[in-house]
C-alpha cells in the first residue's frame, strides 16, 4: 500500500504572553504619563482649567468702579480753564470811548472825553441831539448847463440844467455832567447832513 507524505510537522502555537493564565486576573498596566487613574485624566496642568475658587470670581483689578468722568488722574496734567475765558477774579476790560477823534463844530470827542470851550466833560452818560437847520433848493448852475449842452451834441437826452444846492447847518446839542453845550456844523449837501447825523448816533451808542 502506498504511503501519503503529510509534509514537515507544523509548529504548534505557544501561549499568548498578553493573556493571563486561566484563573488569574490580568496584571495592571502602568498609567500612561500625563494621565491619572483609569477612567479619567490626571491633575490639571499649570495654566489650564478654571482659576482657584471656580469661575465667576472677579479678578483683581477687573470690574473695579471707575472715577467719574472729568476727575483728574494721578500723573496727568490738570485741566485748565477753557480758552478765551479769563480766570476767576479777572475783569475783562471793556472798550470805552471812541477809537478816533470826532470833531463837530467847536467840540471834540477823543477817547472818553468831550472837550468844549468851557472845559472837558465825561463821554459816559452824555446825551446827544441833532437838529437839521439846512435848506436844499434847485438852482441853475454852470455845471448843469454844460452837461445839458454836451448831451445834445452827442445825441443824448439832455439832462437837467439845475442842481440841488444845500445851505445851512446842523445843530448838535450835548448834555454831560449837568453841562449843556450847543454847536453848529455847516453843511453844503444832503450827504454832509447825513454824515453829521450818523456821527451823533454813534456818540449816543458809546455814551450809553
Secondary structure, DSSP 8 states (H G I E B T S, - for coil): -------S--------TTS--TTS--------TT--STTS--S--TT-S--TT-TT---TTSS-----TT---TTS------TT---TT-------S-SS-EEETTEEEETTEEEETTEEEESTT-EEEEEE--EEEEEE-HHHHHHHHHHHHTT-----SEEEEEESEEEEEEEETTEEEEEEEE-SSHHHHHHHHHHHHHHHHHH-
